Each structure stands twice: as C-alpha cells, then as structure tokens.
Amino acid sequence: MVKFETIYTENCLDTFRRLPDDFIDMTITSPPYDDLREYNGYHFPVKAIAEGLFAKTKPGGVVLWVVGDRTVNGDETLSSFKHAFAFKEAGFRVHDTMIYAKNNPIPSDCGKRYRQCFEYMFCFAKGAPKTFNPITQAIKQEKAFKSFRITKVGRNDLAHDHIAPKERKVNNIFFYNVGTSSSRDKIAFQHPAIFPEQLVEDQIRTWTNEGDVVYDCFMGSGTTAKIASLLDRQWFGSEISAEYVKLARQRLSAYLGEQVAA
Ligand SMILES: C[S@@+](CC[C@H](N)C(=O)[O-])C[C@H]1O[C@@H](n2cnc3c(N)ncnc32)[C@H](O)[C@@H]1O
C-alpha cells in the first residue's frame, strides 16, 4: 500500500504496482521528453505510463501533463502530440489542451523561427472531470460583454431582467515566469527543469479539493509535493534519481520538517 508524504525512489511503473486501481484524484507532472535535458535517470515508456496512470486514476480524475518539443535538424519532434495520442489510446479523454507560456523564455537564436516560448499543458481526464474550480477574472466592461451576446432574435436583445455576470473563467493560455523567480527555494534550481510553483498551484486548485490525492510520477525537485502539501492535499510521488530525491527532501524539509519519506 502506498504511503502519503513519500517520494518513492524508483521508476514510476514500479510505484503503480503499489497502488490499488482508481486511487489518484490528480497527477500533475512533466515527463523527461526527448533528451532536452540531462537527467540522472532516464527511462520513459510513454505507452506503459499512460496505461498505468489510467488504471490508477479515479473515475473523474485527471492527469495534467506538461510537455514541449525539441527541434532536431530543423524538424520538431512532436513528442507532445505522440504523448497525447498515447493517453487517448490508454482510455483518457483529451479534456483540454492548455498552453503554458513563458514570460521570460531562455534567450536563444531560433534561426528562421520565432522565439520558442511555450509548452503544452494537456488535461487528460478519466471520463468527465469530477472537480473543476475555475480561476475567474472580473468582467470590467459589462456593456461590451452584452453587445456580443447573440440570441434567437438578434444581437444584444437580452431579457429585461438579465444580469450580466461579474466574472468569467480565464482563457486557457497561462503565463508564468521561469528561472529564478519561479520558486523562492534556491536549492530547487539544482534540478535542471523545475515547474513554476504558480503553475502547479493553479492546476491543483482547479482540478482537486482539499484532502484529494495528488501524485507526480516524475517528482524531480519536489515542486508538486511542496504545493500539494501547502494546499492541504494528500500527495506522493516517484523519482528515479536518488540524487533528485535527496534534493527534494532537503527542499521540503523547510515546509514539512524531516517527515518526507523516501
Ligand atoms: C522534467 S523533470 C520533473 C521536474 C519537476 N516537475 C520539478 O518541478 O522539479 C523529469 C524527472 O523525471 C525523472 N524520471 C525520468 N524517468 C523516470 C521514471 N521512469 N520514473 C520516475 N522518474 C523518472 C527524471 O530523473 C527527472 O527528475
């Protein structure tokens, strides 16, 4: 049986064997796609991982999969789309394809291309998502909103008692800083590819409630563990590299004391 507040130092496929089916409310993770970065451990059979996650996710649970593509000899790998098809074939719905746009992407000469500044955030769902706590924003211009309403009898012909909503869901392109402003934990940057903490917070709040079970199958420096814990979710994770597990435990000790097991 799995223990919470634990990072298993192993291949996530081995962690799946510890779990009953229909156990996880949300997985949020970023896979070691292509060979963009050098990791200490590297093993990535996407089909088996997608199938494992499908079995272990509760009906109505989601997998939030953050992934980009590498360009090799002028040709994009499209790994992100290959992953999406693997999850679809495993049984998930592709519920939403969101964009994680970087406010401050790493400066690089992209040749005859615009500067690469985003990754995909696929929300794969096991059936219809059971939880959705959308981030909203205030609607400032009520009139402008009304003028775009189209009814059976024409534009802007709203019932007299119509009350325009005061807020609406945000768009599905999310902007985050990367690099040193994405976490206050200096130690985390010993890992080459950490999540912006705000991204993890936004997505966990959206798709889960307090007490729900959050998993990261590629835990890296422990960003998911930190944010899930601060948001009062139950969490556990897998990380194949013992060095990164040590790093994550050191990082998390500031928030959780020495209690994180590995
Ligand atoms: C993109 S990083 C994740 C970083 C993490 N989101 C963070 O904020 O630090 C991917 C991680 O997956 C780990 N990894 C690669 N293959 C794995 C596997 N089969 N099972 C578990 N972890 C794996 C790598 O060692 C690496 O730390």
Ligand as a Chemical Component Dictionary entry (heavy atoms), coordinates in Angstrom:
data_LIG
# 
_chem_comp.id                   LIG 
_chem_comp.type                 NON-POLYMER 
_chem_comp.pdbx_formal_charge   0 
_chem_comp.three_letter_code    LIG 
# 
loop_
_chem_comp_atom.comp_id 
_chem_comp_atom.atom_id 
_chem_comp_atom.alt_atom_id 
_chem_comp_atom.type_symbol 
_chem_comp_atom.charge 
_chem_comp_atom.model_Cartn_x 
_chem_comp_atom.model_Cartn_y 
_chem_comp_atom.model_Cartn_z 
_chem_comp_atom.pdbx_ordinal 
LIG C1  C1  C 0  11.031 17.331 -16.122 1  
LIG S1  S1  S 1  11.710 16.594 -14.697 2  
LIG C2  C2  C 0  10.474 16.962 -13.482 3  
LIG C3  C3  C 0  10.787 18.197 -12.690 4  
LIG C4  C4  C 0  9.711  18.544 -11.659 5  
LIG N1  N1  N 0  8.455  18.889 -12.320 6  
LIG C5  C5  C 0  10.157 19.680 -10.741 7  
LIG O1  O1  O 0  9.427  20.674 -10.559 8  
LIG O2  O2  O -1 11.273 19.600 -10.223 9  
LIG C6  C6  C 0  11.504 14.876 -15.003 10 
LIG C7  C7  C 0  12.059 13.958 -13.894 11 
LIG O3  O3  O 0  11.650 12.623 -14.191 12 
LIG C8  C8  C 0  12.643 11.735 -13.661 13 
LIG N2  N2  N 0  12.385 10.424 -14.317 14 
LIG C9  C9  C 0  12.719 10.050 -15.558 15 
LIG N3  N3  N 0  12.210 8.823  -15.833 16 
LIG C10 C10 C 0  11.508 8.431  -14.728 17 
LIG C11 C11 C 0  10.723 7.283  -14.404 18 
LIG N4  N4  N 0  10.553 6.292  -15.295 19 
LIG N5  N5  N 0  10.140 7.212  -13.180 20 
LIG C12 C12 C 0  10.318 8.207  -12.280 21 
LIG N6  N6  N 0  11.052 9.319  -12.526 22 
LIG C13 C13 C 0  11.642 9.442  -13.749 23 
LIG C14 C14 C 0  13.951 12.437 -14.000 24 
LIG O4  O4  O 0  15.008 11.989 -13.165 25 
LIG C15 C15 C 0  13.567 13.923 -13.758 26 
LIG O5  O5  O 0  13.949 14.354 -12.465 27 
# 
loop_
_chem_comp_bond.comp_id 
_chem_comp_bond.atom_id_1 
_chem_comp_bond.atom_id_2 
_chem_comp_bond.value_order 
_chem_comp_bond.pdbx_ordinal 
LIG C1  S1  SING 1  
LIG S1  C2  SING 2  
LIG S1  C6  SING 3  
LIG C2  C3  SING 4  
LIG C3  C4  SING 5  
LIG C4  N1  SING 6  
LIG C4  C5  SING 7  
LIG C5  O1  DOUB 8  
LIG C5  O2  SING 9  
LIG C6  C7  SING 10 
LIG C7  O3  SING 11 
LIG C7  C15 SING 12 
LIG O3  C8  SING 13 
LIG C8  N2  SING 14 
LIG C8  C14 SING 15 
LIG N2  C9  SING 16 
LIG N2  C13 SING 17 
LIG C9  N3  DOUB 18 
LIG N3  C10 SING 19 
LIG C10 C11 SING 20 
LIG C10 C13 DOUB 21 
LIG C11 N4  SING 22 
LIG C11 N5  DOUB 23 
LIG N5  C12 SING 24 
LIG C12 N6  DOUB 25 
LIG N6  C13 SING 26 
LIG C14 O4  SING 27 
LIG C14 C15 SING 28 
LIG C15 O5  SING 29 
# 
